[in-house]
Amino acid sequence: MASTADNGLKIVIVGGFGVGKTTMVRSVSEIRPLNTEETMTQAGVGVDETTGVEAKSTTTVAFDFGRISLNEQMVLYLFGAPGQERFWFLWDRLFSGTLGAVVLVDPRRIADSWYAIDRLEHHGTPFIVARNNFGDPVHSLDQIRDALTLPEDVPLIDCDVRERESSKNVLIALVDHLYALSHAREKNQ
């Protein structure tokens, strides 16, 4: 980080196991991301739900970390949360001091997103939802909104986190949403 940067903004990326959180941090970070990927072993069989991601061979065991310099004085810190239920206890700590969050959704496993949305709502953390495309969309954005009972004011967008531009567009959508919420609060005061 440049010595002149004095504002760090924290964004958390959450979602189910294997949805693409690590990939998103890797695709958009300006630094080589810190990640805690470990090889999956037989010990996780029967503990981690791998339906739909059977070919996955590594998993995040703490968090991923990346950085984007917005300008000389402002830096965006990205934290990718682990997706398995056994690591969810880490999420509350990751949410501390968070400006906002991205909930990544795998359209083949929409129900895996419920916990992330519940925790963010519990903490009062603003968020957007991004459908990570894994080929042909199984469900439309409207079907995902209905399945997750997302209010209309929560942005729901499409993305492919393997592509840097797509991941950047997700983060821009989150910042736009945060700006709109802030502007609405100021207007109501």
Secondary structure as UniProt FT lines:
FT   TURN            3..4
FT   STRAND          7..15
FT   TURN            17..18
FT   HELIX           21..28
FT   STRAND          37..39
FT   HELIX           42..44
FT   TURN            45..47
FT   TURN            51..52
FT   TURN            54..55
FT   STRAND          58..60
FT   STRAND          64..69
FT   STRAND          74..80
FT   HELIX           85..90
FT   HELIX           91..95
FT   TURN            96..97
FT   STRAND          100..105
FT   TURN            107..108
FT   HELIX           110..113
FT   HELIX           114..123
FT   STRAND          127..132
FT   HELIX           141..147
FT   TURN            148..149
FT   TURN            152..153
FT   STRAND          156..159
FT   TURN            161..162
FT   HELIX           164..188
//
